[in-house]
Amino acid sequence: MASLTIPAAQGTAHDLLALGALVTRLDPGIIPFTEANEYLLHVSGGEYNVATNLSTCFGMKTAIASAMVNYPIGRRIEYAVQKAGVTPYYKRFDHDGVRGPNMAIVWSDRGQGIRAPVVFYNRSNEAAQRLAPGSFDWSALFAKGIRWFHSGGIFSALSPTTSGLVIEAMRAAKKAGAVVSFDLNYRAKLWAVAAAEQGLSAAQASEGAAKTLREIAGYVDVLVGNEEDLQKGLGLKGQDVETKGKLDPSAFFSMMESVTKDFPNIKAVATTLREVHSTNRHSWSAVLWLDGKTWQAPTVELDVYDRVGGGDGFAAGLFYGLLSGKEPEEALRLGWAHGALVTTTPGDTSMFSLEQVEAFAKGGSARIQR
C-alpha cells in the first residue's frame, strides 16, 4: 500500500479546490419552525464549508467550483464567498423570475435540551443539480496548480450528472497529482429522491447509491466517514454499530481491513466520534487511520450551541494538518479541536483563529483570555 504523499505548496494557485453545491441555511435558532418569525441566513455547503474554514481560520488558498444563479440570492451567496477569501469558479444560470433554477435552501434549527435539531431541504429545481461532466474545464483549473481536491456524498446524491462530474474531476485531479478527498456524508433520503425521479424503488436507490459511491471511492486518497457511512454508503460489512459505544473506535478501526481490501487506493480514513447526551451536551472525539496506523483524539465534553458544521470543521483542520506536514496525531488533534470549536458558534463555518485552534488542540481550556 502506497503512503499518502502531499504535493509541495510552491508554485500552486490553490491549496484546495472543492466541488459542491452552495446553499443557504435558514436558522430560526431554538424556536420551532411552526412558531418562528425570524431566521438567520448562513451560506453553507459541505464542501464549501471546508474551503472556507481552510481560508478564514487556517490561512490557506482555497477555491470552490459550483453552480451560481444570477439573481439576488445568488449575489448574497457570492458576497459570502468573496468575504471568505475563497476563489470561485462558477457555472452560471439565469433565473426565469418565477420558478428558477434556484440556489437550494436547507432549513435547520438548533433544537434545545431534550428537543433534537430538525433539518429538511428545499432543493427543488436546484441549479447545482444541473451540473454535469463538461461544466468545468478541469485541465485548465488543475494546470494552475492545485494540491488537494475535495468533494462529498451530498453533492454526489443530487443527480446522476453530479456524481458523474465528481468522477470527472477526480480523474483530472489524479492526473495532476493532487490529493483527492471525499466526505461520504451518506444521506439516504437524498439518494431516494434522486432515484424516485428515475422511477426506481427505495431498494434500488440504496443499491445505486452504493454502486456510485464505490466508483467514486476508487479515486479517493483520504476518506471522511464513520462506520455507518462505510456500511451504508459503500456496502462494506462491519460490526453492528448499535452494539458499540458511540466513543468506542473499535467498530471503525475493524472496518479498515474491508476498506483496504476493496479500495487499496485509500490511504487515510477519518471521522468524528460523538455521543449525544442532549442537544447541547455532547462527548466528542475523533479517529484517524493513516497508512495502516491508527490514532484517537482525546474525549472532551462539549456545550454545543449549534452542532451543524462540526464535521466539516473537523475535516478542514485535519486537511490543514496534513497539507502543512504535521505529524498524524497533531493533524488529527487540529481537526478535533477545530470541529469542537465550530459547534460553539452559530452557523456552519469557522469564526476562529489558528492560534485558538492550536491552543485547544494542545489541551487549552475555557479560562478567560485577558
Buried (B, 14 or more C-beta within 10 A) or exposed (E): EEEBEBBEBEEBBBBBBBBBBBBBBBBBBBBEEEEBEEBEBBBBBBBBBBBBBBBBBBEBBBBBBBBBBEBEBBEEBBEBBEEBBBBBBBBEBEBEEEEBBBBBBBBBBBBBEEEEBEEEBBBEBBBBBBBBBEBBEBEEBBEBBBBBBBBBBBBBBBBBBBBBBBBBBBEBBBEBEBBBBBBBBBBBEBBBBBBEEEEBEEEBBBBBBBEBBBBBBBBBBBBBBBBBBBBBBBBBEBBEBEEBEBBBBEBBBEBBEBBBEBBEBBBBBBBBBBBBEEBBEBBBBBBBBBEEEBBBBEEBEBEBBBBBBBBBBBBBBBBBBBBBEBEBBBBBBBBBBBBBBBBBBBBBBBBBEBEBBBBBBEEBEEEEEE
